[in-house]
Structures are given as C-alpha cells and as structure tokens.
C-alpha cells in the first residue's frame, strides 16, 4: 500500500504541464512591444521634435520620383513603427495579435519577421506607384505590414483546409481588397487624415505571395 497522500501523484504518473490558455508567439510579441515602446518614447518628445521624427522617419510616397537618398531608404522600414495616435496603434496591435500567431507558428519567427517587414516595404512602394510626383503626404503605421500578415494567413489557412485547390479564398481576398478601397476612398475611420489604402492592398498582395513561398513543407500544391 502506498503511503502517498491521495492528492500526490507518483513520479511516473505526474499529469502533463498545462499549456497557457493564451500565449503570444515571440516575434509577434516583440513586434507589438517595439511598436508600443516607440510610441511611448514619442510621447515624451516636444511637439516640434516629434514632428521632425515623423517627417524624417515616416515614408514620403513621392520620394521615389526624386533623388532617393539613404534616409528615404531607411524610412521604408522605420515608418512601420510610427503611428498617428493611441487609437491607430491600438487597432494595429490588436490586429497583429489576432493574425500573427496563425502565421508565425507554422512558418517560424525569422520568416515571420521577414514577411512582416517586407510587406510593409511592399505596401509603401505600391502606394508610391499612385502618388503625386510632388506630394508631401507622409506614410506612417504598421497597417501594410499587418495586411500582409493577414494575406499570408489566408494562404496558409486555405492550403491547409483545401489542399491543392485553394481557390475558395479568392472571393474573400477580393472582398477584402474592395473593402480597403471603399473605406480608404471614403476616409472611414481616418479622423481627418488620408488613409493609405493602396499601401494596405500592396502589403496584402505581398503577404499572399510570401505566405505561399514560406508555407510549411507539408502544405504542398
């Protein structure tokens, strides 16, 4: 007869450790933390200094039509971590939290970061294709990057569910693109600022392409 109290399991019968109900993948968590940290730092800057940061590190879509210097190249990356306010930041980070795990877990954290950053760059360049040559609008925000994460999630989910016939995602993709165009043109949720809806679409299309390239090896077509 065992002398162990009824509430104690023998060593070889210990129950498996419980998985946390809600666990953020590392790259997704770090990207959210960096975005929040950047915005917090901007809050302590004088208004003139903060405006300088936005103008220098935000991406001017018209810059591709003139001399494209090192700072313009850098801004293709830095603009993704600047936001217009707490509401702008909050919507983007909640979206990244919602979509990020479904992409990072199957493709891995390094590929996920590469996809996120590349989609942000692609979105900015797509916006530039339609920008006025002498415009002065500055692009900021992670929306193009997160649109790319959503595009990749659609591809990975569709291949997982439908195998070599993932065409079921096409209506959803077209609906999403149409929704971005309508809300962007109408300025829904823009609070007086222009919406870079073309950047959202460019990031989304890049994310679909990269989602297919980075898809797990078991999702063959």
KATA-V414933 format. One record per backbone hydrogen bond with DSSP energy under -1.0 kcal/mol. CO is the residue of the C=O (numbers start at 0). NH is the residue of the N-H. E is the energy in kcal/mol with one decimal. If there is no record, write none. Layout:
CO	NH	E
CO	NH	E
This chain:
4	7	-2.1
9	12	-2.3
24	28	-2.5
25	29	-2.7
26	30	-2.5
27	31	-2.1
28	32	-2.4
29	33	-2.7
30	34	-2.2
31	35	-2.3
32	36	-2.7
33	37	-2.7
34	38	-1.8
35	39	-2.4
36	40	-2.5
37	41	-2.0
38	42	-1.1
40	43	-1.1
45	49	-2.7
46	50	-2.3
47	51	-1.7
48	52	-2.1
49	53	-2.3
50	54	-2.4
51	55	-2.3
52	56	-3.0
53	57	-2.0
58	138	-3.6
59	62	-2.2
61	64	-1.9
62	65	-1.3
68	72	-1.9
69	73	-2.6
70	74	-2.2
73	76	-1.8
73	77	-2.2
74	78	-1.9
77	80	-2.0
78	81	-1.4
78	140	-2.3
84	88	-2.5
85	89	-3.0
86	90	-2.4
87	91	-1.8
88	92	-2.8
89	93	-2.4
90	94	-1.9
91	95	-2.4
92	96	-2.4
93	97	-2.0
94	98	-2.5
95	99	-2.8
99	102	-1.4
99	103	-3.3
100	104	-1.9
102	106	-1.8
103	107	-2.7
107	111	-1.9
108	112	-2.3
109	113	-2.3
110	114	-2.6
111	115	-2.8
112	116	-2.6
113	117	-2.4
114	118	-2.5
115	119	-1.5
116	120	-2.1
117	121	-2.9
118	122	-2.5
119	123	-1.9
120	124	-2.4
121	125	-2.4
122	126	-2.1
123	127	-1.7
124	128	-1.2
126	129	-1.2
127	130	-1.2
131	134	-2.0
138	58	-2.4
141	145	-2.6
142	146	-2.5
143	147	-1.8
144	148	-1.7
145	149	-2.3
146	150	-2.3
147	151	-2.4
148	152	-2.3
149	153	-2.2
150	154	-1.7
151	155	-2.7
152	156	-2.8
153	157	-2.5
154	158	-2.7
155	159	-2.0
156	160	-2.2
157	161	-3.2
158	162	-1.5
161	164	-1.9
165	168	-1.6
166	169	-1.6
168	172	-2.6
169	173	-2.7
170	174	-2.4
171	175	-2.5
172	176	-2.4
173	177	-2.5
174	178	-2.5
175	179	-2.4
176	180	-2.3
177	181	-2.5
178	182	-2.7
179	183	-2.1
180	184	-2.6
181	185	-2.4
182	187	-2.0
186	189	-1.8
189	192	-1.8
194	196	-2.0
195	199	-1.4
196	200	-2.0
197	201	-2.7
198	202	-2.6
199	203	-2.3
200	204	-2.6
201	205	-2.1
202	206	-2.4
203	207	-2.0
204	208	-2.0
205	209	-2.8
206	210	-2.6
207	211	-1.7
208	212	-2.0
209	213	-3.2
215	218	-2.0
217	219	-1.2
